Amino acid sequence: MKSFTYKSIASGAMVALFPFMVGCSVFSGNSSVSNDPVVAAQQREIQELKRQVEEAERYTDEAEEREKAAKDRLKAAEHELKALESRAERQSNY
């Protein structure tokens, strides 16, 4: 359930920030820091937001991997339980 939360946060951030990032990249023309303090501050903010999106994507990927590992452990535990129940049933029949 937690991975769904990470996914929704990452997806929401991407949806909210994508138009802003694309619009700024189209209008800025270059990625170098400007001499204008307002433009430079905006460029730094854009870089920080991009970093946050990349971090959110990384968290999403990590959460998906943890979820997959947990599901695999659950399946293994269920399989082991089934084997133990079968063994106990066979022993009680003797």
Backbone bond lengths (Angstrom), bond angles and torsions (degrees), N, CA, C in turn:
res aa  C-N    CA-C-N  psi(-1)  N-CA   C-N-CA  omega(-1)  CA-C   N-CA-C  phi
1 M - - - 1.438 - - 1.524 110.65 -
2 K 1.334 116.60 -34.29 1.453 119.49 179.73 1.519 111.38 -65.77
3 S 1.325 117.87 -35.15 1.452 119.15 179.53 1.527 110.19 -64.53
4 F 1.320 117.74 -31.97 1.454 120.16 176.08 1.520 109.36 -63.40
5 T 1.305 117.69 -37.94 1.457 121.25 178.86 1.518 109.86 -65.93
6 Y 1.335 117.61 -45.01 1.460 120.35 178.37 1.519 110.55 -62.25
7 K 1.316 115.93 -40.55 1.458 119.41 179.93 1.525 110.30 -63.91
8 S 1.315 116.19 -43.30 1.461 118.47 -177.86 1.520 111.17 -67.79
9 I 1.326 117.14 -36.42 1.461 120.08 177.35 1.522 110.32 -65.49
10 A 1.321 116.46 -47.09 1.459 120.45 -179.31 1.532 110.57 -64.09
11 S 1.324 116.77 -43.72 1.462 120.05 179.73 1.515 111.11 -63.96
12 G 1.311 116.47 -42.85 1.463 120.15 178.70 1.514 111.88 -62.87
13 A 1.329 116.14 -41.43 1.464 119.85 178.70 1.524 110.24 -64.11
14 M 1.321 116.01 -42.27 1.465 119.16 -179.38 1.533 110.75 -64.66
15 V 1.320 116.36 -44.50 1.460 120.35 -179.18 1.526 110.56 -64.10
16 A 1.322 116.32 -40.27 1.465 119.77 -177.87 1.520 111.98 -73.63
17 L 1.317 117.72 -36.11 1.461 120.66 -173.41 1.519 114.38 -92.53
18 F 1.315 118.34 -22.25 1.454 120.07 -175.18 1.530 112.99 -57.97
19 P 1.335 119.56 -51.22 1.475 118.38 179.98 1.532 111.82 -61.22
20 F 1.301 116.40 -37.18 1.461 120.86 179.37 1.526 110.44 -64.58
21 M 1.329 117.05 -45.47 1.464 120.75 -179.15 1.524 111.05 -66.68
22 V 1.324 117.20 -43.28 1.456 120.53 -179.34 1.521 109.90 -65.80
23 G 1.312 117.45 -44.21 1.453 120.93 179.61 1.510 112.13 -60.92
24 C 1.305 117.18 -43.62 1.459 120.33 -179.52 1.525 111.10 -69.35
25 S 1.327 117.68 -37.93 1.459 119.25 -179.37 1.522 111.17 -69.89
26 V 1.322 117.50 -32.69 1.457 120.89 179.21 1.522 110.12 -70.27
27 F 1.308 117.49 -41.76 1.450 120.83 -175.40 1.525 113.70 -83.99
28 S 1.310 118.68 -22.84 1.456 119.56 -177.15 1.523 111.45 -74.69
29 G 1.309 118.16 -38.59 1.448 120.72 177.12 1.514 114.41 85.16
30 N 1.334 118.55 -29.41 1.452 120.40 176.37 1.521 108.50 -148.87
31 S 1.322 115.18 167.36 1.460 118.62 -176.20 1.516 112.07 -106.66
32 S 1.330 118.03 5.31 1.452 119.66 179.41 1.526 110.05 -78.32
33 V 1.308 115.32 158.30 1.457 120.31 -179.38 1.519 108.71 -76.36
34 S 1.309 116.18 131.90 1.449 123.08 -177.17 1.528 110.83 -81.79
35 N 1.344 115.43 162.27 1.461 121.01 174.61 1.521 111.34 -77.34
36 D 1.320 116.75 -22.80 1.460 121.34 178.99 1.525 108.36 -73.63
37 P 1.352 118.11 122.00 1.468 119.78 -176.59 1.523 113.52 -61.10
38 V 1.311 118.14 -33.76 1.464 120.53 -179.83 1.526 109.75 -68.54
39 V 1.323 116.00 -43.78 1.465 120.29 179.39 1.528 110.06 -66.73
40 A 1.326 116.70 -41.60 1.464 120.59 179.44 1.528 110.50 -62.23
41 A 1.326 117.03 -41.62 1.465 120.68 178.61 1.520 110.31 -63.62
42 Q 1.335 116.52 -40.87 1.470 120.42 179.10 1.522 110.29 -65.38
43 Q 1.328 117.05 -39.67 1.465 120.24 178.83 1.529 110.84 -64.94
44 R 1.325 116.54 -40.39 1.463 119.58 177.35 1.523 110.67 -64.74
45 E 1.321 116.56 -38.79 1.464 119.98 177.89 1.523 110.89 -63.71
46 I 1.332 116.48 -41.17 1.465 121.19 177.91 1.523 110.09 -62.05
47 Q 1.320 116.70 -44.44 1.466 120.03 179.34 1.519 110.90 -62.53
48 E 1.330 116.79 -39.66 1.465 120.54 178.58 1.527 110.75 -66.16
49 L 1.308 117.69 -41.32 1.460 121.15 178.66 1.530 110.95 -65.28
50 K 1.320 117.12 -39.60 1.461 119.86 176.45 1.521 110.36 -62.39
51 R 1.333 116.33 -41.11 1.461 120.33 178.51 1.523 110.04 -62.49
52 Q 1.331 116.72 -41.14 1.460 120.65 179.62 1.525 110.84 -64.65
53 V 1.321 117.73 -39.61 1.469 120.75 178.41 1.521 109.94 -64.73
54 E 1.335 117.16 -43.73 1.461 120.14 178.28 1.521 111.10 -62.15
55 E 1.332 116.11 -39.30 1.461 120.31 178.40 1.528 110.87 -65.36
56 A 1.331 116.53 -42.01 1.463 120.34 178.43 1.532 110.58 -63.50
57 E 1.329 116.68 -39.10 1.466 119.88 177.33 1.528 110.52 -64.62
58 R 1.324 116.25 -39.92 1.463 120.07 178.98 1.527 109.95 -64.57
59 Y 1.341 116.74 -42.90 1.467 120.18 177.34 1.524 110.88 -60.87
60 T 1.315 116.20 -39.67 1.462 120.49 178.79 1.526 110.42 -62.67
61 D 1.325 116.20 -46.42 1.465 119.98 179.26 1.527 111.06 -61.67
62 E 1.333 116.46 -43.29 1.463 120.04 179.24 1.530 111.05 -63.61
63 A 1.319 116.22 -41.26 1.467 119.86 179.79 1.523 110.93 -64.91
64 E 1.323 117.02 -38.78 1.461 120.12 178.03 1.525 110.77 -64.54
65 E 1.323 116.30 -39.86 1.472 119.83 177.59 1.528 111.04 -65.32
66 R 1.345 116.95 -41.85 1.467 120.13 177.61 1.525 110.65 -63.58
67 E 1.322 116.62 -39.84 1.462 120.51 178.84 1.528 110.41 -63.24
68 K 1.326 116.80 -44.00 1.463 120.76 179.88 1.533 110.18 -62.97
69 A 1.324 116.58 -43.32 1.466 120.11 179.43 1.525 110.66 -63.73
70 A 1.326 117.18 -40.72 1.464 120.74 179.21 1.526 110.81 -64.81
71 K 1.320 117.22 -40.56 1.467 120.44 177.84 1.524 110.81 -64.18
72 D 1.332 116.28 -40.17 1.466 119.63 177.94 1.526 111.00 -63.72
73 R 1.339 116.53 -42.53 1.472 119.96 177.98 1.520 110.91 -63.87
74 L 1.331 116.93 -38.64 1.463 120.76 178.26 1.524 110.84 -63.30
75 K 1.319 116.92 -45.57 1.466 119.77 179.06 1.522 110.83 -61.59
76 A 1.330 116.97 -41.69 1.463 120.58 179.23 1.527 110.60 -63.71
77 A 1.323 117.14 -41.79 1.463 120.95 179.93 1.525 110.57 -66.44
78 E 1.330 117.56 -40.29 1.463 120.85 178.14 1.526 110.53 -64.37
79 H 1.330 116.31 -40.78 1.466 120.67 178.56 1.532 110.06 -64.12
80 E 1.327 116.57 -42.84 1.468 120.53 178.83 1.525 110.73 -64.28
81 L 1.337 116.90 -40.69 1.463 120.69 178.09 1.532 110.44 -61.16
82 K 1.308 115.95 -43.77 1.457 120.02 179.65 1.530 110.85 -61.56
83 A 1.323 116.31 -41.78 1.463 120.47 178.65 1.528 110.68 -64.91
84 L 1.329 117.16 -41.96 1.464 120.37 179.35 1.522 111.64 -65.49
85 E 1.326 116.74 -39.16 1.464 120.37 177.97 1.528 110.36 -64.55
86 S 1.314 116.46 -41.35 1.473 119.92 178.45 1.520 110.63 -63.46
87 R 1.320 116.45 -43.24 1.460 120.50 179.57 1.527 110.50 -63.79
88 A 1.338 117.88 -43.07 1.454 121.39 179.45 1.516 110.70 -63.99
89 E 1.319 117.56 -38.14 1.460 121.14 179.03 1.529 110.98 -66.69
90 R 1.326 116.66 -40.83 1.467 120.62 177.94 1.516 111.19 -64.23
91 Q 1.347 117.18 -40.72 1.460 121.03 -179.62 1.521 111.42 -68.25
92 S 1.328 116.99 -34.47 1.474 118.71 -179.88 1.522 110.89 -73.38
93 N 1.315 117.96 -23.15 1.467 121.90 178.44 1.528 112.57 -76.97
94 Y 1.328 117.51 -17.85 1.480 120.36 -178.69 1.459 111.60 -83.53
